[in-house]
Each structure stands twice: as structure tokens, then as C-alpha cells.
Amino acid sequence: MLRFAIVGCGRIGHRHAQLLAQKQVAGAELVGVCDVLPERAAEFSAKYGAPKFTDMDEMMVATKADVVSVLTPSGLHAEHVIRLARHGKPIVCEKPMALTLDDADAMIRACDAARARLFIVKQNRWNRPVLKLREALERGRFGKMVMGTVRVRWCRPQSYYDLDAWRGTWRYDGGILANQASHHLDLLEWMMGDVETVFAKSTTALVDVETEDTAVAVLKFTSGALGVIEATTAARPKDLEGSISVMGERGTVEIAGFAVNEMRHWNFVDKDPGDADVLANYSVNPPNVYGFGHQAYLEHVVDCIVNDKAALVDGLEGRKSLELITALYESIESREEVRLRFRPKWSKLGHEVSK
């Protein structure tokens, strides 16, 4: 039984704590919760039955934690992961792993030096329809890739951003691209391969924040295929869609729903015996936009640690989607097409921006 401790008792922290405290993750239990705000730590402690702390190092020692999950604001991930790496224990870090590429590199170096494994949360990779899509891709059923598209049409009103001062800031959060759509960008790159260039535009349409709530982008992949990103938190009055579609010369698949959960189209030139049942068997109806992936993801972490297996998303893999996100912001600020494998000059993400 691996002892998990949590740093950061916020919105996403509830999802992790609930799964661990209720023993929904095989081989794992919750042994400690930590937040710099004592009242939040106390709330989690009372709700999930784990000791509360305001100092993460004290928690690691007192609980003898085997694994620690960093669920703090994105702009603090690097500071917290680097500090926790000194304990030499596996670290689970929520998305995005950091807000700057320099921070991501520093995290990877610190964990390597301390021999602390780093796992980046990309739970949508474990959605049932997503796994089925990936299987078809690995079998070569699409042939030549033509286009990949993601759409995130969610609702985040002003009240959401007013919950915490860090929300919607460049220094600690980023906008729709860095926060809500980061999972979908990861899926797009996972399915379509490395990105060669991006061109993006954004706007802040309906809320009073520093960052964007709406963005669009066009991508070119190294394969020659094209990509489209449509992302907004300005859908009203509720979440509408979180989807991905993949098109190739020999097939088309679309996964829709509000959490990449509903297999909507599954069409291939070359038929398989099980194709007729895919739409019915590979759709799920989660209660919220988090979907069911966190449970499977955390079970994957346990399996990797216990059986010494390679992680599907380690620090290097997590960095790939951060580079894509940074390139999108670089394009927005420079108003130019950006070629990846670059050093950002204009991106505001992860930096203090004067008002």
C-alpha cells in the first residue's frame, strides 16, 4: 500500500483526495494533506480523514509518505517539485507541469539528481474512447494523417476566477490554453505527432482577467498534417464540449462529449469485425469535466512504482505539451507563425505582467 500525500488543497485537490481517501485507487491510501492556508488544510483533513499540515517538508517526514502529489497553482509547480525532490520520493504533478520551459527543465534536472520519479497528470489519455483511438492509430488504420482538431467549449464565469487571486494571471495560471485546454493539446500532439509550426490568436471576451478566455490556432505537424485548436471558457450558460477529431486517408474518428468521453464517429475504409460496436462500447458519461481518468491514471502511477515500469507521461513527455502551449502564446504576442524547438521571447506565460 503506497502512502500518498497531497500538497495543495484546492479545486483539483478534491478529486485526488477523494479517490485516495475512498480507496478507489488500488494499492494507494491518503496519509497527509498540506496547504499554506491552514483553513483549507483543516477542511481537507476533516473531509478526507488525513492529518493536516502547512509545511510540505514536515508532512513528508511525519507521514513517511511514499508518493507526493503537487496540486498547487501551476506557477508554483516548479518551486514545489524542486523542493520535494530532495526527499527522493516519486512526485505526481498536475498539469501543466510548469509555466515556463526553464522551470520544466529545472524540475526534470532536480528529480533526476535526487532519483525521484516525476509523473505529470494527463488523465484524459486513460479515457476509454481515447485509448481506443490510440489503438487504431498504433495499428496504422488511418494511413496518411490529414488533420487533427480539438475543441474546448467550456463555461468559466467571473465567479470561478474570483475564487483565488492567482486564477487568470500570467504568473501563476495562464488562460484557456495553459489551463483548461492543456489536456486536449496533449491529446492532439499524442495522436498527431510532433508539431512543426503554430499560428494563434486570442481574446479576453467575457471575464475580467489578465489572460485569454478564448483562442484559436492553426498547426502544421512534422508529418505534413494540419491541426486546428478552438478553445474557450466563454461558453454560456454551461460547459458544451471537450472533443478531438482525427482524420486520415483511410479513416475518421471523433470523440466528443464535454470531457472527451463520447465516441461519436468511428469510420474506416478497411473494416474490423468489432467496428460496429465501438460507438456503443466506448462512450462514458462522467459527472464532470474531469472525467474518470484520474482513477486510472493514479493506478498507472502505482503500477509504475511497484513494478518499476516506465511512465506514459514523465517529465520529458510532459514538457512536450508545455512547449506547444508556450509556442501558442509566443505566436499570439508576436503575431507571427512560430516554429517549435525555440526559445520564447514574447510569451507572457509564467511571468509577472504589469497592468
URTABEL-V266789 format. One record per residue. N is the residue number from 1. RES is the residue in one letter. SS is DSSP state (A for helix, B for strand, O for the rest). PSI is psi in radians with two decimals (NA if undefined). Layout:
n=N res=RES ss=SS psi=PSI
n=N res=RES ss=SS psi=PSI
This chain:
n=1 res=M ss=O psi=2.00
n=2 res=L ss=B psi=2.33
n=3 res=R ss=B psi=1.99
n=4 res=F ss=B psi=2.41
n=5 res=A ss=B psi=2.63
n=6 res=I ss=B psi=2.31
n=7 res=V ss=B psi=2.01
n=8 res=G ss=O psi=1.78
n=9 res=C ss=O psi=1.08
n=10 res=G ss=O psi=-2.70
n=11 res=R ss=A psi=-0.89
n=12 res=I ss=A psi=-0.41
n=13 res=G ss=A psi=-0.58
n=14 res=H ss=A psi=-0.68
n=15 res=R ss=A psi=-0.81
n=16 res=H ss=A psi=-0.82
n=17 res=A ss=A psi=-0.72
n=18 res=Q ss=A psi=-0.83
n=19 res=L ss=A psi=-0.75
n=20 res=L ss=A psi=-0.75
n=21 res=A ss=A psi=-0.59
n=22 res=Q ss=O psi=0.19
n=23 res=K ss=O psi=0.64
n=24 res=Q ss=O psi=-0.14
n=25 res=V ss=O psi=1.93
n=26 res=A ss=O psi=2.26
n=27 res=G ss=O psi=0.23
n=28 res=A ss=B psi=2.62
n=29 res=E ss=B psi=2.73
n=30 res=L ss=B psi=2.18
n=31 res=V ss=B psi=-0.11
n=32 res=G ss=B psi=2.59
n=33 res=V ss=B psi=2.48
n=34 res=C ss=B psi=2.41
n=35 res=D ss=O psi=2.56
n=36 res=V ss=O psi=-0.34
n=37 res=L ss=O psi=1.92
n=38 res=P ss=A psi=-0.63
n=39 res=E ss=A psi=-0.58
n=40 res=R ss=A psi=-0.72
n=41 res=A ss=A psi=-0.72
n=42 res=A ss=A psi=-0.69
n=43 res=E ss=A psi=-0.79
n=44 res=F ss=A psi=-0.72
n=45 res=S ss=A psi=-0.78
n=46 res=A ss=A psi=-0.67
n=47 res=K ss=A psi=-0.65
n=48 res=Y ss=A psi=0.03
n=49 res=G ss=O psi=0.55
n=50 res=A ss=O psi=2.59
n=51 res=P ss=B psi=2.54
n=52 res=K ss=B psi=2.58
n=53 res=F ss=B psi=2.74
n=54 res=T ss=O psi=-0.05
n=55 res=D ss=O psi=2.10
n=56 res=M ss=A psi=-0.61
n=57 res=D ss=A psi=-0.72
n=58 res=E ss=A psi=-0.74
n=59 res=M ss=A psi=-0.76
n=60 res=M ss=A psi=-0.70
n=61 res=V ss=A psi=-0.81
n=62 res=A ss=A psi=-0.65
n=63 res=T ss=A psi=-0.18
n=64 res=K ss=O psi=0.78
n=65 res=A ss=O psi=2.46
n=66 res=D ss=O psi=-0.48
n=67 res=V ss=B psi=2.52
n=68 res=V ss=B psi=2.35
n=69 res=S ss=B psi=2.16
n=70 res=V ss=B psi=1.92
n=71 res=L ss=O psi=0.53
n=72 res=T ss=O psi=3.04
n=73 res=P ss=O psi=2.53
n=74 res=S ss=A psi=-0.67
n=75 res=G ss=A psi=-0.17
n=76 res=L ss=A psi=-0.07
n=77 res=H ss=A psi=-0.81
n=78 res=A ss=A psi=-0.86
n=79 res=E ss=A psi=-0.78
n=80 res=H ss=A psi=-0.71
n=81 res=V ss=A psi=-0.77
n=82 res=I ss=A psi=-0.71
n=83 res=R ss=A psi=-0.76
n=84 res=L ss=A psi=-0.44
n=85 res=A ss=A psi=-0.50
n=86 res=R ss=O psi=-0.37
n=87 res=H ss=O psi=-0.17
n=88 res=G ss=O psi=0.33
n=89 res=K ss=O psi=2.67
n=90 res=P ss=B psi=2.48
n=91 res=I ss=B psi=2.24
n=92 res=V ss=B psi=2.20
n=93 res=C ss=B psi=2.23
n=94 res=E ss=O psi=2.88
n=95 res=K ss=O psi=2.76
n=96 res=P ss=O psi=2.75
n=97 res=M ss=O psi=-0.51
n=98 res=A ss=O psi=-3.14
n=99 res=L ss=O psi=-0.11
n=100 res=T ss=O psi=2.65
n=101 res=L ss=A psi=-0.59
n=102 res=D ss=A psi=-0.73
n=103 res=D ss=A psi=-0.74
n=104 res=A ss=A psi=-0.76
n=105 res=D ss=A psi=-0.69
n=106 res=A ss=A psi=-0.67
n=107 res=M ss=A psi=-0.81
n=108 res=I ss=A psi=-0.77
n=109 res=R ss=A psi=-0.77
n=110 res=A ss=A psi=-0.75
n=111 res=C ss=A psi=-0.68
n=112 res=D ss=A psi=-0.78
n=113 res=A ss=A psi=-0.63
n=114 res=A ss=A psi=-0.02
n=115 res=R ss=O psi=0.68
n=116 res=A ss=O psi=2.08
n=117 res=R ss=O psi=2.46
n=118 res=L ss=B psi=2.13
n=119 res=F ss=B psi=2.21
n=120 res=I ss=B psi=2.25
n=121 res=V ss=O psi=2.06
n=122 res=K ss=O psi=1.16
n=123 res=Q ss=A psi=-0.40
n=124 res=N ss=A psi=-0.29
n=125 res=R ss=A psi=-0.31
n=126 res=W ss=A psi=0.05
n=127 res=N ss=O psi=2.44
n=128 res=R ss=A psi=-0.85
n=129 res=P ss=A psi=-0.56
n=130 res=V ss=A psi=-0.75
n=131 res=L ss=A psi=-0.65
n=132 res=K ss=A psi=-0.71
n=133 res=L ss=A psi=-0.80
n=134 res=R ss=A psi=-0.68
n=135 res=E ss=A psi=-0.80
n=136 res=A ss=A psi=-0.67
n=137 res=L ss=A psi=-0.79
n=138 res=E ss=A psi=-0.45
n=139 res=R ss=O psi=-0.07
n=140 res=G ss=O psi=0.41
n=141 res=R ss=O psi=-0.36
n=142 res=F ss=O psi=-0.36
n=143 res=G ss=O psi=-2.47
n=144 res=K ss=O psi=2.26
n=145 res=M ss=B psi=2.42
n=146 res=V ss=B psi=-0.93
n=147 res=M ss=B psi=2.52
n=148 res=G ss=B psi=2.42
n=149 res=T ss=B psi=2.40
n=150 res=V ss=B psi=2.51
n=151 res=R ss=B psi=2.20
n=152 res=V ss=B psi=1.89
n=153 res=R ss=B psi=1.48
n=154 res=W ss=O psi=2.93
n=155 res=C ss=B psi=2.04
n=156 res=R ss=O psi=1.69
n=157 res=P ss=O psi=3.07
n=158 res=Q ss=A psi=-0.60
n=159 res=S ss=A psi=-0.55
n=160 res=Y ss=A psi=-0.83
n=161 res=Y ss=A psi=-0.46
n=162 res=D ss=O psi=-0.11
n=163 res=L ss=O psi=-0.63
n=164 res=D ss=O psi=2.55
n=165 res=A ss=O psi=-0.42
n=166 res=W ss=O psi=-0.30
n=167 res=R ss=O psi=2.38
n=168 res=G ss=O psi=0.29
n=169 res=T ss=O psi=2.65
n=170 res=W ss=O psi=-0.65
n=171 res=R ss=O psi=-0.65
n=172 res=Y ss=O psi=-0.14
n=173 res=D ss=O psi=-0.99
n=174 res=G ss=O psi=3.07
n=175 res=G ss=O psi=-2.62
n=176 res=I ss=O psi=-0.65
n=177 res=L ss=O psi=-0.74
n=178 res=A ss=O psi=-0.51
n=179 res=N ss=O psi=-1.53
n=180 res=Q ss=O psi=-0.69
n=181 res=A ss=O psi=0.00
n=182 res=S ss=A psi=-0.61
n=183 res=H ss=A psi=-0.71
n=184 res=H ss=A psi=-0.64
n=185 res=L ss=A psi=-0.67
n=186 res=D ss=A psi=-0.76
n=187 res=L ss=A psi=-0.72
n=188 res=L ss=A psi=-0.78
n=189 res=E ss=A psi=-0.61
n=190 res=W ss=A psi=-0.66
n=191 res=M ss=A psi=-0.71
n=192 res=M ss=A psi=-0.24
n=193 res=G ss=O psi=-3.01
n=194 res=D ss=O psi=2.54
n=195 res=V ss=B psi=2.39
n=196 res=E ss=B psi=-0.89
n=197 res=T ss=B psi=2.75
n=198 res=V ss=B psi=2.63
n=199 res=F ss=B psi=2.16
n=200 res=A ss=B psi=2.70
n=201 res=K ss=B psi=2.68
n=202 res=S ss=B psi=2.92
n=203 res=T ss=B psi=2.77
n=204 res=T ss=O psi=1.77
n=205 res=A ss=O psi=-0.80
n=206 res=L ss=O psi=-0.07
n=207 res=V ss=O psi=2.81
n=208 res=D ss=O psi=1.51
n=209 res=V ss=O psi=2.93
n=210 res=E ss=O psi=-0.65
n=211 res=T ss=O psi=3.12
n=212 res=E ss=O psi=2.59
n=213 res=D ss=O psi=-0.06
n=214 res=T ss=B psi=2.35
n=215 res=A ss=B psi=2.63
n=216 res=V ss=B psi=2.68
n=217 res=A ss=B psi=2.66
n=218 res=V ss=B psi=2.34
n=219 res=L ss=B psi=2.63
n=220 res=K ss=B psi=2.22
n=221 res=F ss=B psi=2.78
n=222 res=T ss=O psi=-0.36
n=223 res=S ss=O psi=-0.25
n=224 res=G ss=O psi=-0.23
n=225 res=A ss=O psi=2.78
n=226 res=L ss=B psi=2.80
n=227 res=G ss=B psi=2.69
n=228 res=V ss=B psi=2.34
n=229 res=I ss=B psi=2.22
n=230 res=E ss=B psi=2.03
n=231 res=A ss=B psi=2.31
n=232 res=T ss=B psi=2.58
n=233 res=T ss=O psi=0.30
n=234 res=A ss=B psi=0.25
n=235 res=A ss=O psi=2.38
n=236 res=R ss=O psi=2.44
n=237 res=P ss=O psi=0.04
n=238 res=K ss=O psi=3.01
n=239 res=D ss=O psi=2.40
n=240 res=L ss=O psi=-0.81
n=241 res=E ss=B psi=2.50
n=242 res=G ss=B psi=1.82
n=243 res=S ss=B psi=2.87
n=244 res=I ss=B psi=2.45
n=245 res=S ss=B psi=2.50
n=246 res=V ss=B psi=2.24
n=247 res=M ss=B psi=2.34
n=248 res=G ss=B psi=3.12
n=249 res=E ss=O psi=-0.33
n=250 res=R ss=O psi=0.25
n=251 res=G ss=B psi=2.78
n=252 res=T ss=B psi=2.31
n=253 res=V ss=B psi=2.38
n=254 res=E ss=B psi=2.23
n=255 res=I ss=B psi=2.12
n=256 res=A ss=B psi=-2.43
n=257 res=G ss=O psi=-3.14
n=258 res=F ss=O psi=-0.03
n=259 res=A ss=O psi=0.70
n=260 res=V ss=O psi=0.91
n=261 res=N ss=O psi=-0.17
n=262 res=E ss=B psi=2.01
n=263 res=M ss=B psi=1.90
n=264 res=R ss=B psi=-0.70
n=265 res=H ss=B psi=2.33
n=266 res=W ss=B psi=1.60
n=267 res=N ss=B psi=2.18
n=268 res=F ss=B psi=2.57
n=269 res=V ss=O psi=-0.80
n=270 res=D ss=O psi=1.97
n=271 res=K ss=O psi=2.54
n=272 res=D ss=O psi=2.67
n=273 res=P ss=O psi=-0.58
n=274 res=G ss=O psi=-0.01
n=275 res=D ss=A psi=-0.63
n=276 res=A ss=A psi=-0.41
n=277 res=D ss=A psi=-0.03
n=278 res=V ss=A psi=-0.79
n=279 res=L ss=A psi=-0.66
n=280 res=A ss=A psi=-0.60
n=281 res=N ss=A psi=-0.22
n=282 res=Y ss=O psi=0.78
n=283 res=S ss=O psi=2.48
n=284 res=V ss=O psi=2.79
n=285 res=N ss=O psi=1.48
n=286 res=P ss=O psi=2.77
n=287 res=P ss=O psi=-0.28
n=288 res=N ss=O psi=3.13
n=289 res=V ss=O psi=-0.22
n=290 res=Y ss=O psi=-0.41
n=291 res=G ss=O psi=-2.81
n=292 res=F ss=O psi=0.05
n=293 res=G ss=A psi=-0.48
n=294 res=H ss=A psi=-0.67
n=295 res=Q ss=A psi=-0.87
n=296 res=A ss=A psi=-0.63
n=297 res=Y ss=A psi=-0.85
n=298 res=L ss=A psi=-0.58
n=299 res=E ss=A psi=-0.60
n=300 res=H ss=A psi=-0.73
n=301 res=V ss=A psi=-0.81
n=302 res=V ss=A psi=-0.80
n=303 res=D ss=A psi=-0.75
n=304 res=C ss=A psi=-0.72
n=305 res=I ss=A psi=-0.83
n=306 res=V ss=A psi=-0.69
n=307 res=N ss=O psi=0.20
n=308 res=D ss=O psi=0.89
n=309 res=K ss=O psi=2.77
n=310 res=A ss=O psi=2.47
n=311 res=A ss=O psi=2.51
n=312 res=L ss=O psi=-0.66
n=313 res=V ss=O psi=1.63
n=314 res=D ss=O psi=-2.91
n=315 res=G ss=A psi=-0.73
n=316 res=L ss=A psi=-0.70
n=317 res=E ss=A psi=-0.67
n=318 res=G ss=A psi=-0.55
n=319 res=R ss=A psi=-0.52
n=320 res=K ss=A psi=-0.81
n=321 res=S ss=A psi=-0.51
n=322 res=L ss=A psi=-0.66
n=323 res=E ss=A psi=-0.68
n=324 res=L ss=A psi=-0.80
n=325 res=I ss=A psi=-0.79
n=326 res=T ss=A psi=-0.68
n=327 res=A ss=A psi=-0.65
n=328 res=L ss=A psi=-0.77
n=329 res=Y ss=A psi=-0.64
n=330 res=E ss=A psi=-0.72
n=331 res=S ss=A psi=-0.72
n=332 res=I ss=A psi=-0.78
n=333 res=E ss=A psi=-0.65
n=334 res=S ss=A psi=-0.29
n=335 res=R ss=O psi=0.56
n=336 res=E ss=O psi=2.80
n=337 res=E ss=O psi=2.39
n=338 res=V ss=B psi=2.28
n=339 res=R ss=B psi=2.28
n=340 res=L ss=O psi=3.03
n=341 res=R ss=O psi=1.01
n=342 res=F ss=O psi=2.95
n=343 res=R ss=O psi=2.06
n=344 res=P ss=O psi=2.44
n=345 res=K ss=O psi=-0.53
n=346 res=W ss=O psi=-0.35
n=347 res=S ss=O psi=2.31
n=348 res=K ss=O psi=-0.27
n=349 res=L ss=O psi=2.23
n=350 res=G ss=O psi=0.14
n=351 res=H ss=O psi=2.67
n=352 res=E ss=O psi=2.35
n=353 res=V ss=O psi=2.14
n=354 res=S ss=O psi=2.46
n=355 res=K ss=O psi=NA
